[in-house]
Amino acid sequence: MTYAPTRWRFRQPSVIPGFGPALGFTIAYLSLIVLIPLSGIALRAAALGWSGFWALATDERTLKALEISFGASLIAAIVNVVFGTLVAWVLVRYRFPGRRLIDAAVDLPFALPTAVAGIALAAIYAPNGWVGSLLAPLGIKVAFTPLGIIVALIFVGLPFVVRTVQPVMEEIDRDVEEAAATLGATRLQTVRRVILPGLMPAILTGFALSFARAVGEYGSVIFIAGNIPYVSEIAPLLIVIRLEEFNYAGATAIAAIMLVISFFMLFAINLVQTWSRRRYGYGA
């Protein structure tokens, strides 16, 4: 007669309290820091009534500011996807002098105050700046134009793409690329059919994060945009202007629109991250 060994299961002790207290603390903390302030905007917008809210939301200046903010953010996010992926590729696949310095420089927009970044960009891209003086003879004006907004948003959004794509790129096995080469695939085919499919979830997540960051950017933009109504005025700046005019209803309407759009963007980011984890194991 044989006896199966008894398996003793010991519960792993947790560093934090049990599920109930931890969940209660989480809900209370999020309510105080996030939900209550945001619900105040929603309640103030609801008090305007649908007709009043719609009149304020469809104001020509408001619509133009939203168009500039989201249009510039979309262009900046697309540019960051292309060049952020290239930067991540160089940092992962090549070893060269100064690589660690470049790797650290990628994180500068995270630590640098946005106002400082805006002042620096405005000084460099002004018509008499280092870069602006070179572009002026070509008829290209960056500072104090919508193009300056895009440049500022590219600056603040680049790290989100690089830091999202870089760890996934480091996990790609080079043996797969070598196998594709031995089967006769060209370098372009290897990149398009082998590398990009595995990077696509991370690229999409980086794009969404860069886009969401750019939409809410304020400090670095106001110094380089020129802030001309209907031309280079962003939505966050218009909210500040409405508050300075004591037009709290107008500021609330714009803030509510930004809140709704931001919510759906974050929801889309979570869907992309969930899909990427299930299909490719990214972020698991």
DRENDO-190576 format. One record per residue: residue number from 1; residue in one letter; z, y, x of N, C-alpha, C in turn. Coordinates in Angstrom, 2 decimals. Layout:
N
> resi  resn  nz  ny  nx  caz  cay  cax  cz  cy  cx
> NUM  a  Z  Y  X  Z  Y  X  Z  Y  X
...
//
This chain:
284
> resi  resn  nz  ny  nx  caz  cay  cax  cz  cy  cx
> 1  m  0.00  -1.19  0.87  0.00  0.00  0.00  0.00  1.23  0.90
> 2  t  -0.87  2.15  0.56  -0.98  3.38  1.35  -0.50  4.54  0.52
> 3  y  0.06  5.47  1.18  0.59  6.65  0.51  -0.17  7.88  1.01
> 4  a  -0.65  8.64  0.08  -1.35  9.88  0.46  -0.32  10.90  0.93
> 5  p  -0.62  11.57  1.99  0.32  12.58  2.49  0.52  13.70  1.48
> 6  t  1.73  14.13  1.39  2.06  15.21  0.46  1.66  16.54  1.07
> 7  r  0.96  17.34  0.31  0.52  18.65  0.77  1.45  19.73  0.20
> 8  w  2.10  20.35  1.11  3.02  21.41  0.69  2.29  22.74  0.78
> 9  r  2.34  23.48  -0.27  1.69  24.78  -0.30  2.76  25.87  -0.30
> 10  f  2.66  26.72  0.67  3.60  27.83  0.78  2.87  29.11  0.41
> 11  r  3.50  29.88  -0.39  2.90  31.14  -0.81  2.96  32.14  0.34
> 12  q  1.79  32.73  0.63  1.72  33.69  1.73  2.46  34.97  1.34
> 13  p  3.45  35.35  2.13  4.18  36.58  1.78  3.26  37.79  1.89
> 14  s  3.47  38.75  1.00  2.65  39.96  0.99  3.40  41.11  1.61
> 15  v  2.67  41.96  2.29  3.28  43.12  2.93  3.70  44.14  1.88
> 16  i  2.87  44.30  0.84  3.15  45.26  -0.21  3.84  44.55  -1.37
> 17  p  4.41  45.30  -2.32  5.08  44.66  -3.46  4.11  43.85  -4.30
> 18  g  4.64  43.24  -5.35  3.83  42.40  -6.21  2.73  43.15  -6.93
> 19  f  1.94  42.40  -7.69  0.78  42.97  -8.34  1.17  44.07  -9.33
> 20  g  2.22  43.85  -10.10  2.62  44.83  -11.10  2.99  46.18  -10.50
> 21  p  3.95  46.23  -9.57  4.29  47.52  -8.96  3.13  48.16  -8.22
> 22  a  2.33  47.33  -7.51  1.21  47.89  -6.76  0.17  48.50  -7.70
> 23  l  -0.12  47.79  -8.80  -1.09  48.32  -9.77  -0.55  49.59  -10.43
> 24  g  0.73  49.59  -10.76  1.30  50.79  -11.37  1.25  51.99  -10.44
> 25  f  1.57  51.77  -9.17  1.51  52.86  -8.19  0.07  53.35  -8.04
> 26  t  -0.90  52.42  -8.01  -2.30  52.79  -7.85  -2.78  53.66  -9.00
> 27  i  -2.46  53.23  -10.24  -2.89  53.99  -11.41  -2.23  55.37  -11.43
> 28  a  -0.92  55.42  -11.11  -0.22  56.70  -11.12  -0.78  57.64  -10.06
> 29  y  -1.06  57.11  -8.89  -1.58  57.95  -7.80  -2.96  58.48  -8.14
> 30  l  -3.85  57.60  -8.63  -5.20  58.03  -9.00  -5.17  59.02  -10.16
> 31  s  -4.23  58.83  -11.08  -4.14  59.74  -12.21  -3.74  61.14  -11.76
> 32  l  -2.76  61.23  -10.87  -2.29  62.54  -10.41  -3.32  63.24  -9.53
> 33  i  -4.00  62.48  -8.68  -4.89  63.09  -7.69  -6.30  63.27  -8.22
> 34  v  -6.79  62.31  -9.03  -8.20  62.32  -9.43  -8.38  62.50  -10.93
> 35  l  -7.78  61.61  -11.73  -8.12  61.55  -13.15  -7.66  62.77  -13.92
> 36  i  -6.44  63.22  -13.69  -5.93  64.37  -14.46  -6.72  65.65  -14.16
> 37  p  -6.97  65.99  -12.88  -7.80  67.19  -12.64  -9.19  67.10  -13.24
> 38  l  -9.83  65.93  -13.13  -11.18  65.79  -13.67  -11.17  65.80  -15.20
> 39  s  -10.13  65.21  -15.79  -10.04  65.23  -17.24  -9.84  66.65  -17.76
> 40  g  -9.21  67.51  -16.95  -9.08  68.91  -17.34  -10.43  69.59  -17.48
> 41  i  -11.36  69.26  -16.57  -12.71  69.81  -16.68  -13.39  69.31  -17.94
> 42  a  -13.23  68.00  -18.21  -13.87  67.42  -19.39  -13.31  68.04  -20.67
> 43  l  -11.98  68.23  -20.73  -11.38  68.81  -21.93  -11.79  70.26  -22.12
> 44  r  -11.87  70.99  -21.02  -12.28  72.40  -21.12  -13.74  72.48  -21.57
> 45  a  -14.58  71.59  -21.07  -15.98  71.58  -21.50  -16.10  71.19  -22.97
> 46  a  -15.28  70.22  -23.41  -15.31  69.81  -24.82  -14.87  70.93  -25.74
> 47  a  -13.95  71.79  -25.28  -13.48  72.90  -26.10  -14.57  73.93  -26.37
> 48  l  -15.61  73.92  -25.55  -16.70  74.87  -25.76  -17.54  74.52  -26.97
> 49  g  -17.48  73.27  -27.41  -18.36  72.84  -28.47  -19.73  72.49  -27.92
> 50  w  -20.44  71.63  -28.66  -21.72  71.18  -28.14  -22.72  72.33  -28.01
> 51  s  -22.76  73.21  -29.02  -23.71  74.31  -28.98  -23.40  75.27  -27.84
> 52  g  -22.11  75.60  -27.67  -21.75  76.50  -26.58  -21.99  75.88  -25.22
> 53  f  -21.64  74.60  -25.10  -21.86  73.92  -23.82  -23.35  73.84  -23.50
> 54  w  -24.15  73.53  -24.51  -25.59  73.39  -24.28  -26.22  74.73  -23.90
> 55  a  -25.75  75.81  -24.52  -26.28  77.13  -24.18  -25.96  77.50  -22.74
> 56  l  -24.75  77.20  -22.30  -24.37  77.50  -20.92  -25.06  76.57  -19.93
> 57  a  -25.22  75.30  -20.31  -25.82  74.32  -19.39  -27.31  74.54  -19.21
> 58  t  -27.96  75.06  -20.24  -29.41  75.26  -20.17  -29.79  76.68  -19.77
> 59  d  -28.82  77.45  -19.29  -29.14  78.77  -18.76  -30.14  78.65  -17.62
> 60  e  -31.09  79.56  -17.56  -32.18  79.45  -16.57  -31.65  79.44  -15.14
> 61  r  -30.67  80.27  -14.87  -30.12  80.31  -13.52  -29.38  79.03  -13.18
> 62  t  -28.67  78.47  -14.17  -27.96  77.20  -13.96  -28.93  76.07  -13.68
> 63  l  -29.98  75.98  -14.49  -30.96  74.92  -14.28  -31.65  75.04  -12.92
> 64  k  -31.94  76.27  -12.52  -32.59  76.46  -11.22  -31.65  76.07  -10.08
> 65  a  -30.37  76.42  -10.21  -29.41  76.05  -9.17  -29.26  74.53  -9.09
> 66  l  -29.22  73.86  -10.23  -29.14  72.40  -10.24  -30.41  71.78  -9.64
> 67  e  -31.55  72.35  -9.96  -32.80  71.85  -9.40  -32.83  71.98  -7.89
> 68  i  -32.36  73.12  -7.37  -32.34  73.31  -5.92  -31.36  72.34  -5.27
> 69  s  -30.17  72.20  -5.87  -29.15  71.31  -5.28  -29.63  69.86  -5.23
> 70  f  -30.10  69.35  -6.35  -30.49  67.95  -6.40  -31.83  67.70  -5.71
> 71  g  -32.75  68.67  -5.77  -34.02  68.50  -5.07  -33.84  68.49  -3.57
> 72  a  -33.07  69.46  -3.05  -32.82  69.50  -1.61  -32.01  68.28  -1.16
> 73  s  -31.07  67.84  -1.98  -30.27  66.66  -1.63  -31.13  65.41  -1.56
> 74  l  -32.07  65.27  -2.49  -32.96  64.11  -2.48  -33.84  64.09  -1.24
> 75  i  -34.41  65.24  -0.89  -35.25  65.31  0.31  -34.42  65.01  1.56
> 76  a  -33.23  65.60  1.64  -32.38  65.37  2.81  -31.97  63.91  2.93
> 77  a  -31.67  63.27  1.79  -31.29  61.85  1.83  -32.44  60.97  2.28
> 78  i  -33.66  61.28  1.84  -34.83  60.50  2.27  -35.06  60.65  3.77
> 79  v  -34.95  61.89  4.27  -35.10  62.11  5.72  -34.02  61.37  6.49
> 80  n  -32.80  61.41  5.98  -31.70  60.72  6.67  -31.89  59.21  6.67
> 81  v  -32.48  58.66  5.62  -32.73  57.22  5.59  -33.67  56.83  6.73
> 82  v  -34.73  57.60  6.92  -35.73  57.28  7.95  -35.12  57.44  9.34
> 83  f  -34.62  58.62  9.63  -34.16  58.90  10.98  -32.77  58.32  11.24
> 84  g  -31.95  58.18  10.21  -30.65  57.53  10.40  -30.81  56.06  10.76
> 85  t  -31.78  55.39  10.13  -32.06  54.00  10.47  -32.58  53.88  11.90
> 86  l  -33.42  54.83  12.32  -33.92  54.81  13.70  -32.79  55.04  14.70
> 87  v  -31.89  55.97  14.38  -30.75  56.21  15.27  -29.88  54.97  15.38
> 88  a  -29.62  54.32  14.25  -28.83  53.08  14.28  -29.53  52.01  15.09
> 89  w  -30.85  51.91  14.97  -31.62  50.91  15.74  -31.48  51.16  17.24
> 90  v  -31.59  52.41  17.66  -31.48  52.74  19.09  -30.08  52.43  19.60
> 91  l  -29.05  52.76  18.82  -27.68  52.53  19.26  -27.34  51.05  19.34
> 92  v  -27.96  50.23  18.49  -27.65  48.80  18.45  -28.48  48.02  19.45
> 93  r  -29.76  48.32  19.56  -30.68  47.47  20.31  -30.89  47.88  21.76
> 94  y  -30.45  49.05  22.16  -30.74  49.52  23.52  -29.45  49.92  24.22
> 95  r  -29.44  49.73  25.52  -28.33  50.16  26.37  -28.87  51.15  27.38
> 96  f  -28.33  52.36  27.39  -28.85  53.42  28.25  -27.71  54.38  28.58
> 97  p  -27.82  55.14  29.66  -26.78  56.10  30.00  -26.60  57.15  28.91
> 98  g  -25.38  57.41  28.56  -25.09  58.39  27.52  -25.09  57.83  26.11
> 99  r  -25.21  56.50  25.99  -25.24  55.89  24.66  -23.94  56.13  23.90
> 100  r  -22.81  55.98  24.57  -21.52  56.19  23.90  -21.35  57.64  23.48
> 101  l  -21.90  58.56  24.27  -21.82  59.97  23.91  -22.62  60.26  22.65
> 102  i  -23.81  59.68  22.55  -24.63  59.86  21.35  -23.96  59.19  20.15
> 103  d  -23.38  58.01  20.39  -22.69  57.31  19.30  -21.53  58.15  18.76
> 104  a  -20.82  58.81  19.65  -19.71  59.66  19.21  -20.22  60.93  18.52
> 105  a  -21.37  61.45  18.98  -21.92  62.67  18.39  -22.35  62.47  16.95
> 106  v  -22.67  61.23  16.59  -23.08  60.95  15.21  -21.96  61.29  14.24
> 107  d  -20.72  61.13  14.67  -19.57  61.36  13.78  -19.13  62.82  13.74
> 108  l  -19.78  63.70  14.49  -19.37  65.10  14.52  -19.38  65.75  13.13
> 109  p  -20.40  65.53  12.29  -20.35  66.15  10.96  -19.15  65.72  10.13
> 110  f  -18.56  64.55  10.43  -17.36  64.12  9.72  -16.16  65.00  10.07
> 111  a  -16.03  65.34  11.36  -14.85  66.06  11.84  -15.05  67.57  11.87
> 112  l  -16.28  68.03  12.00  -16.54  69.46  12.13  -16.39  70.16  10.78
> 113  p  -15.65  71.26  10.71  -15.57  72.01  9.45  -16.96  72.45  9.01
> 114  t  -17.22  72.32  7.72  -18.56  72.61  7.23  -18.95  74.08  7.43
> 115  a  -17.96  74.98  7.37  -18.26  76.39  7.60  -18.74  76.61  9.03
> 116  v  -18.11  75.93  9.98  -18.54  76.04  11.38  -19.96  75.52  11.54
> 117  a  -20.24  74.40  10.88  -21.60  73.86  10.95  -22.61  74.83  10.36
> 118  g  -22.27  75.46  9.24  -23.19  76.41  8.63  -23.45  77.62  9.51
> 119  i  -22.40  78.14  10.13  -22.58  79.29  11.03  -23.45  78.91  12.22
> 120  a  -23.20  77.73  12.80  -23.98  77.28  13.95  -25.45  77.08  13.58
> 121  l  -25.70  76.45  12.44  -27.09  76.22  12.01  -27.79  77.53  11.72
> 122  a  -27.09  78.48  11.07  -27.69  79.77  10.77  -28.03  80.53  12.05
> 123  a  -27.17  80.44  13.06  -27.43  81.13  14.33  -28.61  80.50  15.07
> 124  i  -28.71  79.19  15.02  -29.77  78.51  15.76  -31.13  78.68  15.08
> 125  y  -31.15  78.59  13.74  -32.41  78.63  13.02  -32.77  80.02  12.50
> 126  a  -31.99  81.03  12.82  -32.36  82.40  12.46  -33.61  82.81  13.22
> 127  p  -34.35  83.81  12.72  -35.58  84.21  13.41  -35.39  84.57  14.88
> 128  n  -34.20  85.04  15.26  -33.92  85.35  16.66  -33.09  84.27  17.35
> 129  g  -32.92  83.10  16.70  -32.15  82.01  17.29  -32.99  81.16  18.21
> 130  w  -32.33  80.16  18.83  -33.03  79.32  19.81  -34.21  78.60  19.18
> 131  v  -33.97  77.96  18.07  -35.04  77.21  17.41  -35.87  78.11  16.50
> 132  g  -35.23  79.02  15.81  -35.95  79.90  14.90  -36.97  80.76  15.60
> 133  s  -36.67  81.21  16.82  -37.64  82.03  17.56  -38.88  81.24  17.94
> 134  l  -38.75  79.92  18.09  -39.91  79.10  18.39  -40.75  78.79  17.14
> 135  l  -40.08  78.74  15.98  -40.78  78.45  14.74  -41.39  79.69  14.10
> 136  a  -40.84  80.86  14.42  -41.33  82.11  13.80  -42.81  82.36  14.08
> 137  p  -43.30  82.20  15.33  -44.74  82.41  15.55  -45.63  81.47  14.76
> 138  l  -45.09  80.32  14.33  -45.86  79.37  13.54  -45.79  79.67  12.05
> 139  g  -45.06  80.72  11.69  -44.93  81.08  10.29  -43.92  80.24  9.54
> 140  i  -43.02  79.57  10.26  -42.01  78.71  9.65  -40.67  79.42  9.71
> 141  k  -40.09  79.68  8.56  -38.79  80.32  8.46  -37.81  79.33  7.86
> 142  v  -36.74  79.05  8.57  -35.75  78.05  8.14  -34.52  78.72  7.56
> 143  a  -33.89  79.56  8.35  -32.65  80.20  7.88  -32.93  81.12  6.70
> 144  f  -32.00  81.10  5.73  -32.04  81.96  4.55  -33.22  81.62  3.64
> 145  t  -33.59  80.35  3.64  -34.64  79.84  2.74  -34.19  78.48  2.22
> 146  p  -34.89  77.93  1.20  -34.56  76.57  0.75  -34.67  75.54  1.86
> 147  l  -35.56  75.77  2.83  -35.67  74.84  3.95  -34.37  74.78  4.75
> 148  g  -33.67  75.90  4.84  -32.38  75.90  5.52  -31.35  75.06  4.80
> 149  i  -31.42  75.02  3.47  -30.52  74.16  2.71  -30.75  72.70  3.07
> 150  i  -32.01  72.30  3.16  -32.35  70.91  3.50  -31.84  70.57  4.90
> 151  v  -32.01  71.50  5.85  -31.54  71.25  7.21  -30.02  71.04  7.23
> 152  a  -29.29  71.88  6.50  -27.82  71.74  6.46  -27.41  70.42  5.82
> 153  l  -28.10  70.02  4.76  -27.76  68.78  4.08  -28.12  67.56  4.93
> 154  i  -29.18  67.65  5.71  -29.50  66.57  6.65  -28.40  66.42  7.68
> 155  f  -27.89  67.55  8.14  -26.83  67.53  9.15  -25.58  66.83  8.64
> 156  v  -25.15  67.15  7.42  -23.90  66.58  6.91  -24.07  65.15  6.41
> 157  g  -25.31  64.74  6.08  -25.51  63.42  5.50  -25.93  62.34  6.46
> 158  l  -26.36  62.72  7.67  -26.85  61.72  8.63  -25.84  60.63  8.96
> 159  p  -24.56  60.97  9.23  -23.61  59.91  9.60  -23.43  58.83  8.54
> 160  f  -23.61  59.16  7.27  -23.41  58.17  6.22  -24.45  57.06  6.32
> 161  v  -25.68  57.41  6.67  -26.72  56.39  6.81  -26.51  55.59  8.08
> 162  v  -26.24  56.26  9.19  -26.08  55.57  10.47  -24.91  54.60  10.42
> 163  r  -23.78  55.04  9.93  -22.58  54.20  9.93  -22.64  53.11  8.87
> 164  t  -23.52  53.23  7.90  -23.69  52.16  6.92  -24.66  51.10  7.42
> 165  v  -25.72  51.53  8.09  -26.74  50.60  8.56  -26.34  49.93  9.87
> 166  q  -25.64  50.63  10.72  -25.35  50.14  12.07  -24.60  48.81  12.08
> 167  p  -23.50  48.62  11.35  -22.81  47.33  11.42  -23.64  46.17  10.88
> 168  v  -24.47  46.42  9.87  -25.32  45.37  9.33  -26.39  45.00  10.35
> 169  m  -26.94  45.99  11.03  -27.96  45.73  12.04  -27.39  44.93  13.21
> 170  e  -26.13  45.15  13.54  -25.51  44.40  14.63  -25.35  42.92  14.30
> 171  e  -25.30  42.58  13.01  -25.12  41.19  12.60  -26.43  40.42  12.48
> 172  i  -27.56  41.11  12.58  -28.85  40.41  12.48  -29.07  39.57  13.72
> 173  d  -29.34  38.29  13.54  -29.53  37.36  14.65  -30.93  37.57  15.24
> 174  r  -30.99  37.81  16.53  -32.29  38.02  17.18  -33.11  36.74  17.25
> 175  d  -32.46  35.60  17.08  -33.22  34.35  17.09  -34.22  34.31  15.94
> 176  v  -33.88  34.96  14.83  -34.81  35.01  13.70  -36.06  35.80  14.07
> 177  e  -35.89  36.89  14.80  -37.04  37.68  15.23  -37.89  36.88  16.22
> 178  e  -37.24  36.16  17.13  -37.99  35.36  18.08  -38.74  34.23  17.39
> 179  a  -38.12  33.65  16.36  -38.80  32.60  15.60  -40.03  33.16  14.89
> 180  a  -39.91  34.37  14.34  -41.06  34.99  13.69  -42.17  35.27  14.69
> 181  a  -41.79  35.67  15.90  -42.80  35.93  16.93  -43.52  34.65  17.35
> 182  t  -42.77  33.56  17.46  -43.41  32.29  17.85  -44.34  31.77  16.76
> 183  l  -44.10  32.17  15.52  -44.98  31.76  14.42  -46.19  32.66  14.27
> 184  g  -46.33  33.63  15.17  -47.52  34.48  15.18  -47.36  35.81  14.48
> 185  a  -46.16  36.17  14.08  -45.96  37.45  13.41  -46.02  38.59  14.41
> 186  t  -46.68  39.67  14.01  -46.69  40.85  14.86  -45.36  41.58  14.76
> 187  r  -45.18  42.58  15.64  -43.92  43.32  15.62  -43.73  44.03  14.28
> 188  l  -44.81  44.60  13.74  -44.71  45.29  12.47  -44.38  44.32  11.34
> 189  q  -44.98  43.14  11.36  -44.69  42.14  10.33  -43.25  41.65  10.43
> 190  t  -42.75  41.53  11.65  -41.36  41.10  11.84  -40.39  42.13  11.27
> 191  v  -40.69  43.40  11.53  -39.82  44.46  11.01  -39.88  44.50  9.49
> 192  r  -41.08  44.38  8.93  -41.27  44.54  7.49  -40.79  43.34  6.69
> 193  r  -40.94  42.12  7.24  -40.63  40.92  6.46  -39.33  40.24  6.88
> 194  v  -38.84  40.54  8.06  -37.64  39.86  8.55  -36.45  40.81  8.63
> 195  i  -36.65  41.97  9.23  -35.53  42.87  9.49  -35.20  43.73  8.27
> 196  l  -36.22  44.36  7.70  -35.96  45.29  6.59  -35.33  44.64  5.37
> 197  p  -35.73  43.41  4.96  -35.07  42.82  3.79  -33.56  42.68  3.95
> 198  g  -33.12  42.34  5.17  -31.68  42.23  5.39  -30.98  43.58  5.46
> 199  l  -31.73  44.62  5.86  -31.14  45.95  5.98  -31.23  46.75  4.69
> 200  m  -32.07  46.32  3.76  -32.33  47.14  2.58  -31.08  47.48  1.77
> 201  p  -30.16  46.52  1.51  -28.93  46.91  0.77  -28.14  47.99  1.48
> 202  a  -28.01  47.88  2.80  -27.27  48.90  3.55  -28.01  50.23  3.54
> 203  i  -29.34  50.19  3.64  -30.12  51.42  3.60  -29.98  52.12  2.26
> 204  l  -30.02  51.34  1.18  -29.87  51.92  -0.15  -28.48  52.52  -0.33
> 205  t  -27.47  51.83  0.18  -26.11  52.36  0.09  -25.96  53.64  0.89
> 206  g  -26.53  53.65  2.11  -26.50  54.86  2.92  -27.22  56.02  2.26
> 207  f  -28.34  55.71  1.62  -29.08  56.75  0.89  -28.23  57.33  -0.23
> 208  a  -27.58  56.47  -1.01  -26.77  56.95  -2.13  -25.59  57.78  -1.64
> 209  l  -24.94  57.35  -0.57  -23.80  58.10  -0.03  -24.25  59.45  0.53
> 210  s  -25.37  59.45  1.25  -25.89  60.71  1.79  -26.28  61.66  0.67
> 211  f  -26.91  61.14  -0.37  -27.32  61.96  -1.50  -26.11  62.54  -2.23
> 212  a  -25.11  61.70  -2.48  -23.90  62.17  -3.17  -23.16  63.22  -2.35
> 213  r  -23.11  63.02  -1.04  -22.44  64.01  -0.17  -23.18  65.34  -0.18
> 214  a  -24.51  65.28  -0.18  -25.30  66.51  -0.12  -25.19  67.31  -1.41
> 215  v  -25.09  66.62  -2.56  -25.03  67.34  -3.84  -23.80  68.23  -3.91
> 216  g  -22.69  67.78  -3.39  -21.46  68.55  -3.47  -21.20  69.45  -2.28
> 217  e  -22.13  69.54  -1.34  -21.91  70.34  -0.14  -21.91  71.83  -0.47
> 218  y  -21.02  72.56  0.19  -20.89  74.00  -0.06  -20.81  74.80  1.24
> 219  g  -19.85  74.45  2.09  -19.54  75.29  3.24  -20.69  75.50  4.20
> 220  s  -21.38  74.42  4.55  -22.45  74.55  5.54  -23.71  75.16  4.96
> 221  v  -23.84  75.18  3.63  -25.07  75.65  2.99  -25.06  77.16  2.79
> 222  i  -23.94  77.72  2.40  -23.93  79.13  2.00  -24.23  80.06  3.17
> 223  f  -24.02  79.60  4.40  -24.27  80.46  5.54  -25.74  80.46  5.96
> 224  i  -26.48  79.44  5.60  -27.87  79.33  6.03  -28.85  79.45  4.87
> 225  a  -28.36  79.41  3.63  -29.26  79.37  2.47  -29.82  80.74  2.11
> 226  g  -29.07  81.79  2.34  -29.47  83.10  1.87  -28.93  83.42  0.50
> 227  n  -28.66  82.37  -0.32  -27.98  82.50  -1.61  -28.69  83.49  -2.55
> 228  i  -30.00  83.40  -2.60  -30.79  84.26  -3.48  -30.94  83.56  -4.83
> 229  p  -30.53  84.18  -5.93  -30.66  83.53  -7.24  -32.11  83.13  -7.53
> 230  y  -32.24  81.95  -8.12  -33.53  81.36  -8.49  -34.37  80.93  -7.27
> 231  v  -33.87  81.15  -6.07  -34.64  80.80  -4.86  -33.85  79.85  -3.96
> 232  s  -32.66  80.24  -3.55  -31.88  79.43  -2.61  -30.41  79.42  -2.98
> 233  e  -30.12  79.38  -4.27  -28.74  79.35  -4.76  -28.42  77.95  -5.26
> 234  i  -27.40  77.32  -4.67  -27.03  75.96  -5.05  -26.00  75.99  -6.18
> 235  a  -25.84  74.84  -6.84  -24.94  74.77  -7.99  -23.48  75.00  -7.61
> 236  p  -22.93  74.43  -6.52  -21.53  74.72  -6.18  -21.28  76.21  -5.95
> 237  l  -22.24  76.90  -5.35  -22.07  78.35  -5.16  -22.07  79.08  -6.49
> 238  l  -22.91  78.65  -7.42  -22.95  79.29  -8.74  -21.64  79.09  -9.48
> 239  i  -20.98  77.96  -9.28  -19.66  77.75  -9.89  -18.67  78.78  -9.36
> 240  v  -18.68  79.01  -8.05  -17.78  80.00  -7.45  -18.10  81.39  -7.97
> 241  i  -19.37  81.72  -8.11  -19.76  83.03  -8.61  -19.26  83.23  -10.04
> 242  r  -19.42  82.20  -10.88  -18.95  82.30  -12.26  -17.43  82.49  -12.32
> 243  l  -16.71  81.83  -11.42  -15.26  82.01  -11.40  -14.89  83.42  -10.96
> 244  e  -15.61  83.97  -9.99  -15.34  85.33  -9.55  -15.67  86.35  -10.64
> 245  e  -16.60  86.00  -11.53  -16.93  86.86  -12.66  -15.99  86.63  -13.84
> 246  f  -15.00  85.75  -13.68  -14.07  85.35  -14.74  -14.81  84.70  -15.91
> 247  n  -15.97  84.13  -15.63  -16.73  83.38  -16.63  -16.35  81.91  -16.50
> 248  y  -15.14  81.59  -16.96  -14.63  80.24  -16.79  -15.42  79.23  -17.62
> 249  a  -15.95  79.65  -18.75  -16.75  78.75  -19.57  -18.02  78.33  -18.84
> 250  g  -18.70  79.29  -18.23  -19.91  78.96  -17.48  -19.62  78.07  -16.29
> 251  a  -18.53  78.36  -15.56  -18.15  77.53  -14.42  -17.80  76.12  -14.87
> 252  t  -17.11  76.00  -16.00  -16.74  74.69  -16.52  -17.97  73.88  -16.92
> 253  a  -18.94  74.54  -17.54  -20.16  73.84  -17.96  -20.91  73.27  -16.74
> 254  i  -21.05  74.08  -15.71  -21.74  73.61  -14.50  -20.95  72.49  -13.85
> 255  a  -19.62  72.64  -13.77  -18.79  71.62  -13.15  -18.86  70.31  -13.93
> 256  a  -18.90  70.40  -15.26  -18.98  69.19  -16.07  -20.30  68.46  -15.83
> 257  i  -21.38  69.21  -15.71  -22.67  68.57  -15.42  -22.63  67.88  -14.07
> 258  m  -22.09  68.57  -13.07  -21.98  67.96  -11.74  -21.10  66.72  -11.78
> 259  l  -20.03  66.77  -12.59  -19.12  65.64  -12.69  -19.81  64.42  -13.28
> 260  v  -20.58  64.63  -14.35  -21.28  63.51  -14.99  -22.29  62.90  -14.04
> 261  i  -23.07  63.74  -13.39  -24.10  63.23  -12.47  -23.44  62.50  -11.30
> 262  s  -22.35  63.05  -10.77  -21.66  62.41  -9.65  -21.10  61.05  -10.06
> 263  f  -20.58  60.96  -11.30  -20.04  59.69  -11.78  -21.13  58.62  -11.80
> 264  f  -22.30  58.95  -12.33  -23.37  57.97  -12.40  -23.89  57.60  -11.01
> 265  m  -23.86  58.55  -10.08  -24.27  58.23  -8.72  -23.29  57.26  -8.06
> 266  l  -22.00  57.50  -8.23  -21.00  56.60  -7.68  -21.08  55.22  -8.33
> 267  f  -21.36  55.20  -9.63  -21.53  53.93  -10.32  -22.72  53.16  -9.75
> 268  a  -23.80  53.87  -9.47  -24.97  53.23  -8.87  -24.65  52.71  -7.47
> 269  i  -23.85  53.46  -6.71  -23.46  53.01  -5.37  -22.68  51.70  -5.45
> 270  n  -21.76  51.62  -6.38  -20.98  50.40  -6.55  -21.86  49.22  -6.94
> 271  l  -22.85  49.45  -7.79  -23.77  48.38  -8.17  -24.57  47.89  -6.97
> 272  v  -25.03  48.82  -6.14  -25.79  48.44  -4.95  -24.92  47.64  -3.99
> 273  q  -23.69  48.09  -3.80  -22.79  47.38  -2.89  -22.46  45.98  -3.41
> 274  t  -22.25  45.85  -4.72  -21.97  44.54  -5.29  -23.17  43.61  -5.14
> 275  w  -24.35  44.13  -5.43  -25.56  43.33  -5.29  -25.79  42.90  -3.84
> 276  s  -25.54  43.81  -2.90  -25.75  43.48  -1.50  -24.76  42.42  -1.02
> 277  r  -23.53  42.46  -1.51  -22.55  41.45  -1.11  -22.93  40.08  -1.64
> 278  r  -23.41  40.03  -2.87  -23.76  38.74  -3.46  -25.01  38.12  -2.83
> 279  r  -25.99  38.96  -2.50  -27.26  38.43  -2.02  -27.28  38.20  -0.52
> 280  y  -26.70  39.13  0.22  -26.78  39.05  1.67  -25.43  38.89  2.36
> 281  g  -24.36  38.93  1.59  -23.04  38.81  2.20  -22.61  40.08  2.89
> 282  y  -23.33  41.18  2.69  -22.99  42.44  3.32  -21.74  43.02  2.69
> 283  g  -20.81  43.42  3.54  -19.57  44.03  3.08  -18.56  43.07  2.53
> 284  a  -18.84  41.72  2.65  -17.90  40.75  2.12  -16.66  40.66  2.98
//
